[in-house]
Amino acid sequence: MTGPGRPAPPAAATERVVARLRPHARRLLLPALLLIAVSGAGAYFFGSFDLEWQNWAVLIGGGVIVLVACVLPFIAWLSVRYVITTRRLIVRRGFFVRTRQELYHARGYGITVHKSWVQSAFGSGNVRVTSGGEVPVVLRDVPGAVLVQNALHELVAENQSIAAPYPAAPPPMQQPPVRR
């Protein structure tokens, strides 16, 4: 309650989005090349057969290949999102059935980065976030994994310093008993 002579309550710090991430787009390279190859082959072979059903079989077969090998991997890539805010880390997975995990920076957690040789070549990696006894959260194939790790370390340190702004007072020293 504010009024004359009463100070206003401190404004709560707003939560800001630091980064929005998806897995590295390298995963879509093979489906994109396959889409180009199937389109070219479909255009070349469609209309070259004498029977009409064979031409339609080429068209339908190409469509099935594009659906299974190009569209589904793209949807799977779109269904994973990592959001880093000033207060928490949010991991969303799934297209029809969604899973959402949140880790608050104030609780503190350990962060490790794992890179395969392919991930090192593209500057990505797996960021593993472990918090207490819970199941670790893995941000798979994140671009700029070391940068993400550094940002998470800074956010954890900042949130823990805000959560405990004053160090605890040391316990009073006890005097040894006096012998008489």
Secondary structure, 3 states (H helix, E strand, C coil): CCECCECCCCCCCCCCEEEEECCCHHHHHHHHHHHHHHHHHHHHHCCCCCCHHHHHHHHHHHHHHHHHHHHHHHHHHHCCEEEEECCEEEEEECCCCCEEEEEEHHHCCEEEEECCHHHHHHCEEEEEEECCCCCCEEEEEEECHHHHHHHHHHHHHHHHHHHCCCCCCCCCCCCCCCCC
